[in-house]
Amino acid sequence: MSESSRVEQPLSLQRALEEAEQYRALAEGILALSLCRTEEEVFGVLMGRAGKIYPSQQWAVGKLADAADGQQEFELQAWTPAVYAQLGEVLKGLRLPIMATNFSRMLYFEHRTVVVEDCPKHPEQFDPVAAQRFGLRSLMGVPMVQSGQLVGVLYGLAFLQDDPLLVSPFQERGLQNLCRVAALALDRIRAHGELEQQLDSASSLNERMRVFQTTLSEVAGQPDLEGALRTLLEGLGEVTAYGMWAIHTVAEDRTSLHTLVQSGAPGLAFSAAGPLPIGGPDAGVGGRAAETGELVIVEDLRQDPSSRAHRTIITDLNARAALSLPLKGRGGELYGVLTGLGSQVGKPKATDLAQMRFVADLAILAMERTRLWERLQRELAQRKESELLYRTLVEESLSGVYLIQDGVFQYANPAFCRVFGYSEAEMKGRSVGSLVAPSDRETVLNNIRKRVTGQLQSIHYTFRAQCKDGREILVEVHGSTVQQGGRPAVLGVLMDVTEEHRTAQALEMSESRFRQLFNDSPDAILLVDPAKGYILVNRAATVLLGRPASQILGVAPGTLSPALQRDGEPSVDRARRVLAAASAGEPQWFDWVNLRPDGTEVESEAHLVRMKDEGRETYQLILRDVTEERRARVERETLERQLFQSQKLESLGVMAGGVAHDFNNLLTGILGHADLALSAPDAPPALTRHLEAVRDSALRASELTKQLLAYSGKGVFELRRVDLSALVADTVRLLDVSVPKAVSLRLDLGKDLPPIQGDPAQLRQVLMNLVINGAESMNGSEGTLRITTGLETLEEGVPTQGTELSPGRYVALRVADTGSGMDEATLARIFEPFFSTKFTGRGLGLPALLGIARGHQAGLCVKSQPGEGTVFTVYFPMASGVAGPLEAKASSGEIPAANGGGLILVVDDDPAVRSVARQTLEMRGYQVVEAGDGAEALDEIRVRGRRVSLVVLDATMPNMSGESTLRELRDLLPGLPVLLSSGYDEQATHHRFPELGKDHFLPKPYGPRDLLAKVQALLKASS
């Protein structure tokens, strides 16, 4: 035999011995496990026999346990002393999550034996942190499987100071077989325990069923709810470890519980606690159950914070444990709670909980039975009351109620009978067709058939009915199919709607008229809803706004307008403001400007009022287009102002003419007497100086009256054809000395202009006034005066002062300055007499200019702005012919120095004028007769006849006018010479006295020389 054979033989023998030992250990283990009565015995045998199969003292057993998150974990149940020595108290309650490592997952899901020889080096197999914490080197797990279900794990451990676990296949199979037998043993012990428990439960259940059978019999026989519930509680106290029970019901406010019945407690112990709050810190066991809707268990009431408020009663009852179950009806409604108190600390048994739930169900049934009974009684009472009420309603109803079956009326209430004029007895059994007008009979009978046959369940329509007296009325019916005596019938309600129909027709006609009035109204009418904008508009509104209705409806008020109204208020703000005021019940009248799509602004008068419309806030807005009306009013006001101004100026002109006339009479007396005194040969020199001063003052006063007469248009005019450009050029040479050197005078004179009819002296006065005013407006500063003449066209609508001219071509004189200009207030008053912006001004320059313009049938325009200068333009009518020389030829005649002869009649209302004329004429040898008015003059003529050689006649006198006096004089003495004397201009006098020539006119004021020259000339011409 070789050496190797001698070595292998002992090894094979040794392995065989070891395997034999393992078989023996497995067999003994199987036998021992079959004799175990508890899990602890199974765990001990399993670990002991595992050490025989694989020599080791470090074993532990784990079972599956539920984790808090619903998953499962391996919880250690047993371990060898060697393991406890290594790990100590950490073993108690130690759990290994299934999903934490591959080690646990393979055991749980694959039921495989798993060995990790070196835990620190294989983190994918076992958590290295846990290996370090427990000091593990190797770990082995052998699953205990029964019927495919994992019931536990046998763990083999090797710590860092130990050799690693090296398990042979034979050892692995032995451990697996041992674990299978252990799993069988555990399953046998579990089944045995469940059998014993079921036997105990059956015995206990038999006893409890006996008790509850007796209890149920007593409850079923008790109509009283409290008595039945008390019986249930007494039975519950007999079969559970909780001797005191109570049922609390929910108060009406659903915030507290009140004791309904109790059992096992002395007196009224539960009721003495008072109402129990549902929820809150002092809710107690019952309040918490009512709040959560779940079973509440308290193992020790003395440690329960929510029961502290009831500590006294708990102590008096010697209660230590409690439980409470909510009592909920089938619909989930909380009726109350079932609460039990026990004298021992701890959890309730499952059987006690089962008994409690069983009693709770019975209590709920009893409470629902009572509630149903009470509800039934109430419904029966309500039904009786309803039947009486319905019968009363039907009998007393104002609407007709009927029942039709088999085509005839089975019932009709009094209101139905009154509609048709039949009694109730006559209606019973009457056919339906007899009450329907022939025109609608087929339709009504067909509808009834459809309802009876089920083709229509309900119908509502109107038809014409026939009354007992033959009248036809319109009725409305609502009918439904019902069962009467097991057969179909029709139950319905009938109303006479004849009047309502007439009213509806009238309303429809009225609405049609209203809509026609609304649409045909000349004013724009819009209905406004503040939330929806315009909701209705008429045709006039679309015309006023220039938009179709589709572009107006829905638009917010204020949107179809300019951003700002005339007074500067935003349109949207004003719309909001007037709507708010109208909402308070105050109708609003206001001006409103609308804006059309083409940009045209339309002015309107608006009226806004709140309408009485149920259910919503609506406003009526009426807009009246006043654009043309206001434009015409502005034009009318402008014309009225112009007319007023014209009338005012005319009135002032009349006054000025009258004042000038009276002044001329006075000045005639002053000048005449002064000249007469100065002509006296023996006048002292000292007196002569004073007389000359008086004469000079009178002459200056005469110039003032000439200005007044010029303003009044009654100045002395000597009209001729004048070249306006030539007159301006000639006059400017005279004005050079009057214009300040700082003012530049510029001329722009038109050539070959048509002549105008005018008085050169008066025209010069116009030019001088305009030039001097323009120069003074510059206040000594540098500036420019531009004088322009030419032919210009006066446009339509341009107003003129003086004479209102028609549009056309005119010869224009324009004087423009660069002075300070005038504002509107000043410009409106510049032609008023005695108005002046200068400190020393008399205010007659421009009024006189206006009078001269009127005398020449000319118009005047003024344009001025503050700081932009002033432009005066005078428009003269064109004259025919050729312009003559600027100055009239002086008369070559001289006043005769010889004395005259004859009788002269002096007629004047002013005594001073008559006195001067008398003395002047008498100094020359004439005889003079005076007359104060026309009547006296005629008397003198009648007396003296043809002895009167000449009459000096005042053109303006009171009582009898100059015209009437002259006419009477001509009638009495046709060839008598007459010399007219007047303070007005010659042209006006000639207009009044056309039969007299220019030589017969003597303007006032006049002196003795002027009077004598005229008298001698007339007498000479008449001889």
Disulfide bonds with the S-S distance in Angstrom:
none
